[in-house]
């Protein structure tokens, strides 16, 4: 089951309604984590980022303006890498499939941040994300450095953790439907395991029964 892009758009607007006017919110998906050599762990996006976008590719960065306008920096389409790392939506998919008003490739991330921060009063982010906090301060300093050319840097950094986490606490009807479906799958998997169990079976054999139904 999959939520519609309209639901994610509504969440982004709802979040911005809790923040002061003329604020830019920024949040990132996170990065791939290397397991060994050139092998990475399966990627799982930051939960709050996914809650606002439904986008599950690594390295993506989302900016939301006070009017709910959304801008996403994403990995570029790369057929060769996609054979190894999986499908990428690219900038076209980010706009068409995820309801973004603008999408750029990651090599344009800095330019996008400076453009959106120029003239904003505040920047909102999850303060616990130290990497993004440091990067955001660097972007703000870069805007300040252009003051003689008329650029106006944001004054304040705001922590949007409380309003965002409060939103995530309350499940909407679409989320509840997905949770109920997941619970029913779990029920069926445990039934299958109970029907399959026999004296002397190994734990991994029961695990295979569970995973079969899950998949």
MDTraj code that builds the backbone (N, CA, C; nanometers):
import mdtraj as md
import numpy as np

residues = "UNK UNK UNK UNK UNK UNK UNK UNK UNK UNK UNK UNK UNK UNK UNK UNK UNK UNK UNK UNK UNK UNK UNK UNK UNK UNK UNK UNK UNK UNK UNK UNK UNK UNK UNK UNK UNK UNK UNK UNK UNK UNK UNK UNK UNK UNK UNK UNK UNK UNK UNK UNK UNK UNK UNK UNK UNK UNK UNK UNK UNK UNK UNK UNK UNK UNK UNK UNK UNK UNK UNK UNK UNK UNK UNK UNK UNK UNK UNK UNK UNK UNK UNK UNK UNK UNK UNK UNK UNK UNK UNK UNK UNK UNK UNK UNK UNK UNK UNK UNK UNK UNK UNK UNK UNK UNK UNK UNK UNK UNK UNK UNK UNK UNK UNK UNK UNK UNK UNK UNK UNK UNK UNK UNK UNK UNK UNK UNK UNK UNK UNK UNK UNK UNK UNK UNK UNK UNK UNK UNK UNK UNK UNK UNK UNK UNK UNK UNK UNK UNK UNK UNK UNK UNK UNK UNK UNK UNK UNK UNK UNK UNK UNK UNK UNK UNK UNK UNK UNK UNK UNK UNK UNK UNK UNK UNK UNK UNK UNK UNK UNK UNK UNK UNK UNK UNK UNK UNK UNK UNK UNK UNK UNK UNK UNK UNK UNK UNK UNK UNK UNK UNK UNK UNK UNK UNK UNK UNK UNK UNK UNK UNK UNK UNK UNK".split()
xyz = np.array([
    [0.0840, -0.1198, 0.0000],
    [0.0000, 0.0000, 0.0000],
    [0.0872, 0.1244, 0.0000],
    [0.0361, 0.2302, -0.0608],
    [0.1151, 0.3516, -0.0767],
    [0.0256, 0.4732, -0.0573],
    [0.0757, 0.5705, 0.0169],
    [0.0016, 0.6937, 0.0361],
    [0.0134, 0.7807, -0.0884],
    [-0.0862, 0.8633, -0.1136],
    [-0.0849, 0.9507, -0.2310],
    [0.0066, 1.0705, -0.2061],
    [0.0543, 1.1288, -0.3143],
    [0.1402, 1.2463, -0.3013],
    [0.0651, 1.3631, -0.2385],
    [-0.0675, 1.3656, -0.2552],
    [-0.1470, 1.4736, -0.1959],
    [-0.1408, 1.4702, -0.0433],
    [-0.1322, 1.3500, 0.0131],
    [-0.1219, 1.3385, 0.1592],
    [0.0096, 1.3993, 0.2076],
    [0.1177, 1.3700, 0.1375],
    [0.2476, 1.4266, 0.1763],
    [0.2497, 1.5780, 0.1574],
    [0.1871, 1.6260, 0.0514],
    [0.1796, 1.7703, 0.0305],
    [0.1042, 1.8374, 0.1450],
    [-0.0059, 1.7751, 0.1874],
    [-0.0846, 1.8310, 0.2980],
    [-0.0038, 1.8317, 0.4276],
    [0.0772, 1.7306, 0.4492],
    [0.1614, 1.7271, 0.5699],
    [0.2627, 1.8409, 0.5687],
    [0.3201, 1.8665, 0.4537],
    [0.4182, 1.9746, 0.4455],
    [0.3524, 2.1096, 0.4735],
    [0.2339, 2.1299, 0.4195],
    [0.1621, 2.2550, 0.4464],
    [0.1255, 2.2660, 0.5933],
    [0.0833, 2.1544, 0.6526],
    [0.0464, 2.1545, 0.7938],
    [0.1658, 2.1896, 0.8825],
    [0.2814, 2.1342, 0.8502],
    [0.4010, 2.1658, 0.9278],
    [0.4328, 2.3145, 0.9192],
    [0.4310, 2.3707, 0.7990],
    [0.4682, 2.5100, 0.7832],
    [0.3688, 2.6037, 0.8511],
    [0.2438, 2.5592, 0.8663],
    [0.1441, 2.6410, 0.9351],
    [0.1754, 2.6562, 1.0835],
    [0.2580, 2.5668, 1.1371],
    [0.2950, 2.5747, 1.2787],
    [0.4185, 2.6622, 1.3008],
    [0.4856, 2.7026, 1.1937],
    [0.6099, 2.7786, 1.2040],
    [0.5862, 2.9257, 1.1681],
    [0.6730, 3.0158, 1.2135],
    [0.6548, 3.1575, 1.1813],
    [0.6579, 3.1835, 1.0316],
    [0.5951, 3.2945, 0.9922],
    [0.5968, 3.3338, 0.8511],
    [0.7400, 3.3548, 0.8032],
    [0.7578, 3.3396, 0.6735],
    [0.8861, 3.3615, 0.6079],
    [0.9953, 3.2701, 0.6644],
    [0.9569, 3.1450, 0.6887],
    [1.0509, 3.0432, 0.7361],
    [1.0761, 2.9423, 0.6248],
    [1.2001, 2.8958, 0.6136],
    [1.2355, 2.7850, 0.5248],
    [1.2686, 2.6651, 0.6124],
    [1.1963, 2.5551, 0.5935],
    [1.2264, 2.4317, 0.6654],
    [1.3159, 2.3445, 0.5784],
    [1.4127, 2.2796, 0.6406],
    [1.5048, 2.1931, 0.5664],
    [1.5241, 2.0631, 0.6435],
    [1.5238, 1.9514, 0.5712],
    [1.5400, 1.8204, 0.6326],
    [1.6002, 1.7269, 0.5284],
    [1.6809, 1.6319, 0.5727],
    [1.7480, 1.5442, 0.4761],
    [1.7113, 1.3981, 0.4994],
    [1.7279, 1.3183, 0.3938],
    [1.6941, 1.1760, 0.3989],
    [1.7976, 1.0955, 0.4747],
    [1.9253, 1.1387, 0.4693],
    [2.0338, 1.0611, 0.5274],
    [2.1177, 0.9965, 0.4183],
    [2.2248, 0.9325, 0.4603],
    [2.3205, 0.8763, 0.3664],
    [2.3281, 0.7244, 0.3771],
    [2.3759, 0.6622, 0.2702],
    [2.4054, 0.5194, 0.2736],
    [2.5139, 0.4919, 0.3765],
    [2.5044, 0.3768, 0.4407],
    [2.6041, 0.3361, 0.5392],
    [2.6780, 0.2136, 0.4861],
    [2.8094, 0.2230, 0.4786],
    [2.8897, 0.1145, 0.4233],
    [2.8999, -0.0016, 0.5231],
    [2.8759, -0.1209, 0.4715],
    [2.8905, -0.2413, 0.5541],
    [3.0336, -0.2920, 0.5486],
    [3.0840, -0.3109, 0.4279],
    [3.2244, -0.3464, 0.4087],
    [3.2613, -0.3237, 0.2626],
    [3.3848, -0.2791, 0.2418],
    [3.4350, -0.2519, 0.1072],
    [3.3357, -0.1671, 0.0278],
    [3.2805, -0.2233, -0.0825],
    [3.1870, -0.1459, -0.1630],
    [3.0424, -0.1916, -0.1429],
    [3.0156, -0.2577, -0.0319],
    [2.8795, -0.3052, -0.0015],
    [2.8162, -0.2166, 0.1057],
    [2.6957, -0.1691, 0.0791],
    [2.6253, -0.0830, 0.1736],
    [2.5106, -0.1581, 0.2392],
    [2.4743, -0.1127, 0.3585],
    [2.3517, -0.1618, 0.4202],
    [2.2316, -0.1123, 0.3397],
    [2.1217, -0.1836, 0.3499],
    [1.9985, -0.1370, 0.2857],
    [1.9613, -0.0011, 0.3431],
    [1.9295, 0.0927, 0.2561],
    [1.9032, 0.2298, 0.3015],
    [1.7635, 0.2436, 0.3598],
    [1.7566, 0.3150, 0.4713],
    [1.6291, 0.3523, 0.5324],
    [1.6315, 0.5023, 0.5557],
    [1.5402, 0.5779, 0.4943],
    [1.5441, 0.7238, 0.5098],
    [1.5067, 0.7670, 0.6507],
    [1.5501, 0.8850, 0.6873],
    [1.5069, 0.9465, 0.8125],
    [1.3548, 0.9435, 0.8203],
    [1.3015, 0.9017, 0.9337],
    [1.1567, 0.8811, 0.9459],
    [1.0770, 1.0091, 0.9223],
    [1.1268, 1.1202, 0.9742],
    [1.0541, 1.2468, 0.9569],
    [1.0609, 1.2944, 0.8125],
    [1.1755, 1.2750, 0.7483],
    [1.1870, 1.3085, 0.6059],
    [1.0875, 1.2259, 0.5255],
    [1.0826, 1.0959, 0.5510],
    [0.9909, 1.0096, 0.4765],
    [0.8452, 1.0478, 0.5039],
    [0.8155, 1.0857, 0.6272],
    [0.6796, 1.1268, 0.6643],
    [0.6338, 1.2464, 0.5812],
    [0.7269, 1.3334, 0.5468],
    [0.6931, 1.4545, 0.4716],
    [0.6999, 1.4374, 0.3206],
    [0.7630, 1.3289, 0.2741],
    [0.7864, 1.3164, 0.1295],
    [0.7406, 1.1838, 0.0689],
    [0.7551, 1.0737, 0.1411],
    [0.7350, 0.9419, 0.0827],
    [0.8509, 0.9013, -0.0066],
    [0.9578, 0.9792, -0.0055],
    [1.0734, 0.9593, -0.0935],
    [1.1798, 0.8802, -0.0175],
    [1.2279, 0.7706, -0.0763],
    [1.3127, 0.6782, -0.0007],
    [1.4543, 0.6635, -0.0563],
    [1.5000, 0.7605, -0.1346],
    [1.6356, 0.7533, -0.1881],
    [1.7333, 0.8280, -0.0974],
    [1.8585, 0.7810, -0.0889],
    [1.9566, 0.8462, -0.0017],
    [2.0011, 0.9826, -0.0548],
    [2.0554, 1.0617, 0.0376],
    [2.1223, 1.1896, 0.0073],
    [2.0263, 1.3024, -0.0290],
    [1.8975, 1.2770, -0.0398],
    [1.8022, 1.3808, -0.0783],
    [1.7879, 1.4843, 0.0335],
    [1.7637, 1.6093, -0.0062],
    [1.7435, 1.7190, 0.0894],
    [1.6177, 1.7945, 0.0483],
    [1.5279, 1.8153, 0.1451],
    [1.3997, 1.8817, 0.1199],
    [1.3991, 2.0207, 0.1818],
    [1.3495, 2.1179, 0.1057],
    [1.3256, 2.2532, 0.1544],
    [1.1764, 2.2824, 0.1378],
    [1.1149, 2.3412, 0.2407],
    [0.9739, 2.3790, 0.2332],
    [0.9621, 2.5258, 0.2709],
    [0.8925, 2.6028, 0.1884],
    [0.8692, 2.7433, 0.2166],
    [0.7391, 2.7612, 0.2945],
    [0.7172, 2.8805, 0.3463],
    [0.6006, 2.9059, 0.4318],
    [0.4681, 2.8793, 0.3613],
    [0.4649, 2.8958, 0.2296],
    [0.3407, 2.8705, 0.1554],
    [0.3232, 2.7231, 0.1197],
    [0.4144, 2.6374, 0.1683],
    [0.4055, 2.4950, 0.1396],
    [0.4778, 2.4526, 0.0141],
    [0.5315, 2.5483, -0.0607],
    [0.6084, 2.5146, -0.1805],
    [0.7276, 2.4282, -0.1422],
    [0.7490, 2.3191, -0.2161],
    [0.8500, 2.2202, -0.1792],
    [0.9559, 2.2066, -0.2881],
    [1.0811, 2.1973, -0.2437],
    [1.1960, 2.1863, -0.3333],
    [1.2817, 2.0699, -0.2850],
    [1.3184, 1.9812, -0.3767],
    [1.3908, 1.8607, -0.3386],
    [1.5170, 1.8450, -0.4229],
    [1.6304, 1.8264, -0.3558],
    [1.7559, 1.7945, -0.4245],
    [1.7749, 1.6435, -0.4196],
    [1.7994, 1.5822, -0.5349],
    [1.8008, 1.4356, -0.5446],
    [1.9223, 1.3876, -0.6243],
    [1.9513, 1.2608, -0.6097],
    [2.0532, 1.1975, -0.6931],
    [2.0085, 1.2003, -0.8397],
    [2.0996, 1.2205, -0.9322],
    [2.0623, 1.2226, -1.0740],
    [2.0312, 1.0831, -1.1255],
    [1.9555, 1.0754, -1.2323],
    [1.9359, 0.9483, -1.3009],
    [2.0711, 0.8987, -1.3520],
    [2.0955, 0.7686, -1.3322],
    [2.2239, 0.7095, -1.3729],
    [2.2006, 0.5612, -1.3984],
    [2.1667, 0.5245, -1.5218],
    [2.1321, 0.3849, -1.5517],
    [2.2377, 0.2845, -1.5066],
    [2.3640, 0.3203, -1.5168],
    [2.4693, 0.2269, -1.4768],
    [2.4674, 0.2029, -1.3262],
    [2.4591, 0.3116, -1.2466],
    [2.4553, 0.2947, -1.1016],
    [2.3253, 0.2293, -1.0566],
    [2.2162, 0.2563, -1.1282],
    [2.0866, 0.2010, -1.0887],
    [2.0844, 0.0490, -1.1019],
    [2.1692, -0.0077, -1.1889],
    [2.1778, -0.1532, -1.1975],
    [2.2270, -0.2136, -1.0670],
    [2.3080, -0.1376, -0.9942],
    [2.3670, -0.1866, -0.8701],
    [2.2936, -0.1361, -0.7468],
    [2.2531, -0.0096, -0.7496],
    [2.1988, 0.0533, -0.6293],
    [2.0471, 0.0605, -0.6267],
    [1.9830, 0.0335, -0.7399],
    [1.8380, 0.0432, -0.7446],
    [1.7906, 0.1666, -0.8201],
    [1.6632, 0.1665, -0.8526],
    [1.5998, 0.2708, -0.9337],
    [1.6099, 0.4075, -0.8672],
    [1.6312, 0.5095, -0.9483],
    [1.6276, 0.6483, -0.9030],
    [1.5173, 0.7232, -0.9778],
    [1.4422, 0.8047, -0.9066],
    [1.3342, 0.8795, -0.9697],
    [1.3845, 0.9999, -1.0480],
    [1.4971, 1.0575, -1.0044],
    [1.5477, 1.1759, -1.0725],
    [1.4585, 1.2964, -1.0494],
    [1.4927, 1.4079, -1.1137],
    [1.4183, 1.5310, -1.0883],
    [1.2765, 1.5257, -1.1462],
    [1.2598, 1.4585, -1.2580],
    [1.1256, 1.4487, -1.3172],
    [1.0340, 1.3663, -1.2278],
    [1.0824, 1.2525, -1.1817],
    [1.0016, 1.1692, -1.0932],
    [0.9707, 1.2375, -0.9611],
    [1.0659, 1.3139, -0.9092],
    [1.0439, 1.3834, -0.7816],
    [0.9252, 1.4789, -0.7922],
    [0.9119, 1.5443, -0.9062],
    [0.8012, 1.6385, -0.9236],
    [0.6711, 1.5660, -0.9598],
    [0.6784, 1.4721, -1.0525],
    [0.5562, 1.4062, -1.0989],
    [0.4995, 1.3085, -0.9966],
    [0.5863, 1.2313, -0.9332],
    [0.5398, 1.1237, -0.8456],
    [0.5291, 1.1647, -0.6993],
    [0.5996, 1.2720, -0.6598],
    [0.6023, 1.3090, -0.5185],
    [0.5531, 1.4515, -0.4933],
    [0.5052, 1.5160, -0.5964],
    [0.4395, 1.6452, -0.5789],
    [0.5309, 1.7599, -0.5424],
    [0.6569, 1.7529, -0.5816],
    [0.7483, 1.8636, -0.5554],
    [0.7268, 1.9758, -0.6569],
    [0.7375, 2.0983, -0.6106],
    [0.7234, 2.2124, -0.7002],
    [0.8500, 2.2352, -0.7811],
    [0.9638, 2.1961, -0.7254],
    [1.0908, 2.2061, -0.7956],
    [1.1800, 2.0929, -0.7481],
    [1.2596, 2.0385, -0.8386],
    [1.3594, 1.9383, -0.8021],
    [1.4875, 1.9702, -0.8776],
    [1.5992, 1.9514, -0.8108],
    [1.7297, 1.9725, -0.8737],
    [1.8184, 1.8534, -0.8405],
    [1.9236, 1.8357, -0.9191],
    [2.0205, 1.7313, -0.8879],
    [2.1111, 1.7784, -0.7752],
    [2.1706, 1.6844, -0.7051],
    [2.2449, 1.7168, -0.5837],
    [2.3618, 1.8114, -0.6067],
    [2.4174, 1.8122, -0.7262],
    [2.5290, 1.9045, -0.7489],
    [2.4831, 2.0506, -0.7526],
    [2.3513, 2.0727, -0.7514],
    [2.2971, 2.2078, -0.7449],
    [2.2429, 2.2410, -0.6064],
    [2.2688, 2.1545, -0.5081],
    [2.2123, 2.1720, -0.3741],
    [2.2530, 2.3055, -0.3120],
    [2.3811, 2.3382, -0.3168],
    [2.4277, 2.4620, -0.2546],
    [2.3600, 2.5838, -0.3172],
    [2.3519, 2.5850, -0.4489],
    [2.2881, 2.6987, -0.5170],
    [2.1409, 2.7105, -0.4769],
    [2.0737, 2.5968, -0.4649],
    [1.9326, 2.5988, -0.4265],
    [1.9169, 2.6530, -0.2853],
    [2.0003, 2.6060, -0.1931],
    [1.9911, 2.6512, -0.0543],
    [2.0124, 2.8021, -0.0436],
    [2.1136, 2.8543, -0.1120],
    [2.1413, 2.9979, -0.1061],
    [2.0258, 3.0781, -0.1648],
    [1.9686, 3.0274, -0.2723],
    [1.8551, 3.0971, -0.3346],
    [1.7353, 3.1035, -0.2408],
    [1.7049, 2.9909, -0.1745],
    [1.5863, 2.9857, -0.0890],
    [1.6071, 3.0577, 0.0443],
    [1.7297, 3.0569, 0.0953],
    [1.7576, 3.1229, 0.2234],
    [1.7636, 3.2748, 0.2100],
    [1.7975, 3.3235, 0.0929],
    [1.8099, 3.4677, 0.0712],
    [1.6728, 3.5340, 0.0882],
    [1.6619, 3.6198, 0.1901],
    [1.5368, 3.6900, 0.2159],
    [1.4486, 3.6234, 0.3181],
    [1.4795, 3.4994, 0.3568],
    [1.4009, 3.4314, 0.4605],
    [1.4364, 3.4878, 0.5976],
    [1.3402, 3.4857, 0.6886],
    [1.3652, 3.5335, 0.8245],
    [1.4205, 3.4240, 0.9149],
    [1.3739, 3.3000, 0.8926],
    [1.4112, 3.1901, 0.9801],
    [1.4403, 3.0644, 0.8990],
    [1.5207, 2.9781, 0.9575],
    [1.5428, 2.8440, 0.9036],
    [1.4998, 2.7452, 1.0099],
    [1.4153, 2.6497, 0.9742],
    [1.3691, 2.5474, 1.0675],
    [1.4284, 2.4125, 1.0271],
    [1.4758, 2.3380, 1.1236],
    [1.5331, 2.2067, 1.0978],
    [1.5245, 2.1233, 1.2243],
    [1.5662, 1.9962, 1.2143],
    [1.5764, 1.9112, 1.3324],
    [1.7152, 1.9348, 1.3929],
    [1.7210, 2.0021, 1.5057],
    [1.8491, 2.0411, 1.5632],
    [1.9368, 1.9217, 1.5991],
    [1.8766, 1.8057, 1.6206],
    [1.9549, 1.6872, 1.6551],
    [2.0414, 1.6391, 1.5389],
    [2.0090, 1.6820, 1.4177],
    [2.0881, 1.6450, 1.3003],
    [2.2074, 1.7401, 1.2920],
    [2.3169, 1.7027, 1.3550],
    [2.4327, 1.7914, 1.3634],
    [2.4928, 1.8211, 1.2259],
    [2.4953, 1.7205, 1.1394],
    [2.5525, 1.7413, 1.0060],
    [2.4747, 1.8480, 0.9308],
    [2.3415, 1.8365, 0.9296],
    [2.2602, 1.9336, 0.8571],
    [2.2659, 2.0700, 0.9253],
    [2.2729, 2.0719, 1.0580],
    [2.2825, 2.2000, 1.1287],
    [2.4088, 2.2754, 1.0878],
    [2.5210, 2.2032, 1.0820],
    [2.6460, 2.2675, 1.0415],
    [2.6400, 2.3144, 0.8969],
    [2.5810, 2.2316, 0.8116],
    [2.5701, 2.2698, 0.6706],
    [2.4787, 2.3910, 0.6535],
    [2.3703, 2.3935, 0.7317],
    [2.2768, 2.5058, 0.7252],
    [2.3443, 2.6358, 0.7682],
    [2.4251, 2.6302, 0.8733],
    [2.4972, 2.7490, 0.9179],
    [2.5951, 2.7964, 0.8099],
    [2.6575, 2.7024, 0.7419],
    [2.7486, 2.7389, 0.6333],
    [2.6723, 2.8066, 0.5196],
    [2.5535, 2.7547, 0.4874],
    [2.4715, 2.8178, 0.3830],
    [2.4317, 2.9590, 0.4248],
    [2.3924, 2.9750, 0.5513],
    [2.3516, 3.1072, 0.5998],
    [2.4691, 3.2051, 0.5935],
    [2.5878, 3.1580, 0.6312],
    [2.7053, 3.2443, 0.6244],
    [2.7353, 3.2855, 0.4799],
    [2.7123, 3.1934, 0.3878],
    [2.7365, 3.2238, 0.2469],
    [2.6395, 3.3306, 0.1968],
    [2.5155, 3.3280, 0.2454],
    [2.4194, 3.4327, 0.2096],
    [2.4634, 3.5650, 0.2712],
    [2.5073, 3.5616, 0.3971],
    [2.5528, 3.6839, 0.4646],
    [2.6694, 3.7481, 0.3906],
    [2.7553, 3.6645, 0.3339],
    [2.8723, 3.7162, 0.2626],
    [2.8338, 3.7946, 0.1381],
    [2.7101, 3.7786, 0.0940],
    [2.6641, 3.8500, -0.0253],
    [2.5791, 3.9717, 0.0103],
    [2.5905, 4.0184, 0.1348],
    [2.5078, 4.1308, 0.1805],
    [2.5285, 4.2562, 0.0960],
    [2.6517, 4.2811, 0.0519],
    [2.6782, 4.4002, -0.0282],
    [2.6098, 4.3943, -0.1639],
    [2.5729, 4.2746, -0.2041],
    [2.5017, 4.2585, -0.3312],
    [2.3508, 4.2550, -0.3102],
    [2.3095, 4.2828, -0.1865],
    [2.1669, 4.2905, -0.1572],
    [2.1068, 4.1669, -0.0947],
    [2.1866, 4.0640, -0.0698],
    [2.1339, 3.9419, -0.0085],
    [2.1003, 3.9670, 0.1380],
    [1.9951, 3.9016, 0.1848],
    [1.9520, 3.9140, 0.3244],
    [1.9468, 3.7747, 0.3854],
    [2.0325, 3.7499, 0.4837],
    [2.0422, 3.6166, 0.5434],
    [1.9385, 3.5981, 0.6540],
    [1.8931, 3.4756, 0.6744],
    [1.8014, 3.4477, 0.7852],
    [1.8649, 3.4836, 0.9199],
    [1.7809, 3.5265, 1.0131],
    [1.8302, 3.5686, 1.1440],
    [1.8347, 3.4524, 1.2423],
    [1.7327, 3.3673, 1.2383],
    [1.7169, 3.2661, 1.3434],
    [1.7154, 3.1248, 1.2870],
    [1.7648, 3.0319, 1.3700],
    [1.7492, 2.8893, 1.3454],
    [1.6468, 2.8355, 1.4455],
    [1.5460, 2.7658, 1.3959],
    [1.4384, 2.7127, 1.4795],
    [1.4420, 2.5610, 1.4783],
    [1.4090, 2.5012, 1.5913],
    [1.3980, 2.3560, 1.5992],
    [1.2532, 2.3165, 1.5718],
    [1.2310, 2.2429, 1.4632],
    [1.0936, 2.2039, 1.4288],
    [1.0584, 2.0649, 1.4808],
    [1.1382, 2.0123, 1.5725],
    [1.1137, 1.8773, 1.6240],
    [0.9763, 1.8644, 1.6880],
    [0.9415, 1.9574, 1.7777],
    [0.8160, 1.9433, 1.8522],
    [0.6939, 1.9414, 1.7609],
    [0.6757, 2.0401, 1.6724],
    [0.5552, 2.0345, 1.5874],
    [0.5549, 1.9153, 1.4925],
    [0.6715, 1.8776, 1.4420],
    [0.6767, 1.7653, 1.3485],
    [0.6495, 1.6337, 1.4196],
    [0.7091, 1.6136, 1.5361],
    [0.6870, 1.4897, 1.6107],
    [0.5432, 1.4812, 1.6602],
    [0.4839, 1.5965, 1.6934],
    [0.3436, 1.5983, 1.7354],
    [0.2537, 1.5546, 1.6198],
    [0.2844, 1.6008, 1.4995],
    [0.2078, 1.5581, 1.3828],
    [0.2168, 1.4075, 1.3635],
    [0.3355, 1.3523, 1.3796],
    [0.3555, 1.2092, 1.3559],
    [0.2865, 1.1223, 1.4604],
    [0.2577, 1.1788, 1.5773],
    [0.1895, 1.1017, 1.6821],
    [0.0464, 1.0660, 1.6433],
    [-0.0185, 1.1567, 1.5712],
    [-0.1598, 1.1388, 1.5361],
    [-0.1693, 1.0754, 1.3982],
    [-0.2187, 0.9528, 1.3922],
    [-0.2266, 0.8808, 1.2649],
    [-0.3556, 0.9150, 1.1913],
    [-0.3423, 0.9428, 1.0611],
    [-0.4620, 0.9699, 0.9826],
    [-0.5218, 0.8388, 0.9330],
    [-0.6338, 0.8471, 0.8632],
    [-0.7061, 0.7262, 0.8228],
    [-0.6237, 0.6396, 0.7286],
    [-0.5457, 0.7035, 0.6409],
    [-0.4633, 0.6272, 0.5472],
    [-0.3542, 0.5504, 0.6212],
    [-0.2926, 0.6139, 0.7199],
    [-0.1894, 0.5460, 0.7993],
    [-0.2489, 0.4298, 0.8782],
    [-0.3666, 0.4529, 0.9363],
    [-0.4309, 0.3471, 1.0148],
    [-0.4626, 0.2272, 0.9261],
    [-0.5062, 0.2528, 0.8035],
    [-0.5366, 0.1438, 0.7111],
    [-0.4118, 0.0608, 0.6816],
    [-0.2980, 0.1273, 0.6617],
    [-0.1726, 0.0567, 0.6368],
    [-0.1309, -0.0236, 0.7591],
    [-0.1450, 0.0344, 0.8784],
    [-0.1085, -0.0357, 1.0016],
    [-0.1957, -0.1594, 1.0230],
    [-0.3246, -0.1457, 0.9921],
    [-0.4153, -0.2603, 1.0060],
    [-0.3780, -0.3711, 0.9075],
    [-0.3402, -0.3321, 0.7861],
    [-0.2987, -0.4302, 0.6862],
    [-0.1711, -0.5014, 0.7308],
    [-0.0754, -0.4243, 0.7852],
    [0.0497, -0.4838, 0.8337],
    [0.0226, -0.5806, 0.9489],
    [-0.0690, -0.5415, 1.0374],
    [-0.1032, -0.6295, 1.1501],
    [-0.1653, -0.7597, 1.1014],
    [-0.2516, -0.7528, 0.9993],
    [-0.3157, -0.8731, 0.9470],
    [-0.2133, -0.9647, 0.8804],
    [-0.1159, -0.9067, 0.8106],
    [-0.0092, -0.9878, 0.7516],
    [0.0690, -1.0588, 0.8611],
    [0.0964, -0.9872, 0.9696],
    [0.1683, -1.0480, 1.0819],
    [0.0889, -1.1634, 1.1423],
    [-0.0414, -1.1459, 1.1534],
    [-0.1274, -1.2532, 1.2051],
    [-0.1175, -1.3772, 1.1167],
    [-0.1287, -1.3571, 0.9859],
    [-0.1240, -1.4701, 0.8934],
    [0.0118, -1.5391, 0.8974],
    [0.1184, -1.4626, 0.9138],
    [0.2523, -1.5211, 0.9194],
    [0.2688, -1.6069, 1.0440],
    [0.2183, -1.5604, 1.1569],
    [0.2308, -1.6383, 1.2800],
    [0.1428, -1.7630, 1.2756],
    [0.0281, -1.7528, 1.2116],
    [-0.0557, -1.8723, 1.1921],
    [0.0195, -1.9765, 1.1108],
    [0.0848, -1.9310, 1.0034],
    [0.1605, -2.0220, 0.9183],
    [0.2735, -2.0874, 0.9959],
    [0.3408, -2.0098, 1.0792],
    [0.4496, -2.0659, 1.1605],
    [0.3970, -2.1709, 1.2569],
    [0.2835, -2.1446, 1.3192],
    [0.2265, -2.2397, 1.4149],
    [0.1824, -2.3682, 1.3462],
    [0.1296, -2.3550, 1.2245],
    [0.0881, -2.4747, 1.1503],
    [0.2080, -2.5568, 1.1042],
    [0.3205, -2.4893, 1.0837],
    [0.4376, -2.5568, 1.0271],
    [0.5293, -2.6185, 1.1312],
    [0.5193, -2.5747, 1.2555],
    [0.6164, -2.6156, 1.3564],
    [0.6082, -2.7657, 1.3853],
    [0.7233, -2.8267, 1.3976],
    [0.7337, -2.9696, 1.4289],
    [0.8501, -2.9910, 1.5245],
    [0.8455, -3.0975, 1.6049],
    [0.9581, -3.1264, 1.6953],
    [1.0885, -3.1388, 1.6164],
    [1.1930, -3.0753, 1.6666],
    [1.3232, -3.0856, 1.6041],
    [1.3513, -2.9835, 1.4959],
    [1.2517, -2.8995, 1.4626],
    [1.2757, -2.7970, 1.3608],
    [1.3770, -2.6947, 1.4112],
    [1.4512, -2.6376, 1.3184],
    [1.5442, -2.5314, 1.3525],
    [1.4726, -2.3958, 1.3461],
    [1.5255, -2.3012, 1.4210],
    [1.4630, -2.1700, 1.4262],
    [1.4602, -2.1042, 1.2890],
    [1.5660, -2.1221, 1.2104],
    [1.5704, -2.0574, 1.0796],
    [1.4626, -2.1125, 0.9868],
    [1.4186, -2.2377, 1.0108],
    [1.3118, -2.2933, 0.9277],
    [1.1781, -2.2243, 0.9548],
    [1.1518, -2.1939, 1.0818],
    [1.0300, -2.1183, 1.1146],
    [1.0415, -1.9740, 1.0652],
    [1.1625, -1.9213, 1.0733],
    [1.1849, -1.7859, 1.0218],
    [1.1516, -1.7799, 0.8725],
    [1.1871, -1.8848, 0.8004],
    [1.1575, -1.8896, 0.6569],
    [1.0067, -1.8890, 0.6319],
    [0.9303, -1.9587, 0.7167],
    [0.7841, -1.9590, 0.7028],
    [0.7280, -1.8188, 0.7254],
    [0.7774, -1.7534, 0.8291],
    [0.7315, -1.6164, 0.8576],
    [0.7650, -1.5225, 0.7413],
    [0.8904, -1.5260, 0.6980],
    [0.9342, -1.4351, 0.5934],
    [0.8607, -1.4598, 0.4620],
    [0.8271, -1.5853, 0.4354],
    [0.7529, -1.6180, 0.3125],
    [0.6207, -1.5430, 0.3096],
    [0.5485, -1.5472, 0.4224],
    [0.4189, -1.4781, 0.4272],
    [0.4393, -1.3278, 0.4272],
    [0.5377, -1.2790, 0.5007],
    [0.5650, -1.1355, 0.5013],
    [0.5896, -1.0834, 0.3598],
    [0.6753, -1.1542, 0.2857],
    [0.7100, -1.1097, 0.1512],
    [0.5888, -1.1197, 0.0566],
])
top = md.Topology()
chain = top.add_chain()
for i, resn in enumerate(residues, 1):
    res = top.add_residue(resn, chain, resSeq=i)
    for name in ("N", "CA", "C"):
        top.add_atom(name, md.element.get_by_symbol(name[0]), res)
traj = md.Trajectory(xyz[None], top)
